[in-house]
Amino acid sequence: MQNKHFEFDARGVFRVVQFTDLHLITTENPQGFRQTLDLLRRVTKATKPDLIAITGDLTWGETMNDRDAMDALSQTMAELGVPWAPVLGNHDGDKYGRDVFASFLLDRPYCLFELGDESAEGYGNYIVTVGDEWAFYFMDSHTGDFYPGQLDWYRRTSAALPKDHSELAFFHVPIPEYREVWDYEPCKGFNMEGVCCTTYNDGLFSAFARAGRMRGVFVGHDHINDFEGTLDGIRLVYGRVSGYQGYAMEGFPFGARIIDVRQGEKDFLTQIYTEHGEMYAQRRQNTPMLRRR
């Protein structure tokens, strides 16, 4: 099993690059396949992360060629030599079994994925720790539903860590609070397709808020959204779509999100990195559609 504990660098910084929605498939659009893997290489070499997070939909999940796609992804990651922490998206193994797809990720070079505690329900609920200050939660969002076992697993795991630690969470499908933060709070970035979340609220955000340690949540799923906003002190953040074989919009470049946590600080810095080599902090701000009573 890969080590899931890391230390800050000499500057007291730990950097995460978030890729999302790769939608790799080996049997169609070979140019897009090559472009996606090339983007991973270019962004990683340019930004020098300590950890790569991939927030779901690694493949289209419709064919057993997914194993070939994971072989190619794994080879690329092995060449880069950076630890990578993936979670499953709604497409991953959707047609033939998420358990089968999860098995494709086990024991890959530098890959931190594990099946996780069975009581947590799903495939791939695990944590990564940084210094004695930060815990990153990687969670299976299934097709948008979080199960009671996952909430219990989060509460138990969080309570067992030092009381003053800070947390980040990474999963695929946004929770309903993403819609709420866009409607009611100022947000930076773009919401070009609405928030595709479940109708029902499973209480995950409430568990985060009650624990009082969660600083940020990072998701994918909606390819042409990249906004972030703050609700009850928790920053809700979209990644930037990274896969050239999924749907996209002209003028909305593919890319990644950069996340820096600093030793002794309880907040984080985040920027967008695009396929054109641009790296910037988001400044465009929306006007909330609704007002709270």
Secondary structure, 3 states (H helix, E strand, C coil): CCCCEECCCCCCEEEEEEEECCCECCCCCHHHHHHHHHHHHHHHHHHCCCEEEEECCCECCCCCCHHHHHHHHHHHHHHHCCCEEEECCCCCCCCCCHHHHHHHHCCCCCECCCCECHHHCCCCEEEEEECCCEEEEECCCCCCCCCHHHHHHHHHHHHHCCCCCEEEEECCCCCCHHHHHHHHCCEECCECCCCCCCCCCCCHHHHHHHHCCEEEEEECCCCCECCEEEECCEEEEECCECCCCCCCCCCCCCEEEEEEEECCCCCEEEEEEECCCCEECCCCECCCCCCCC
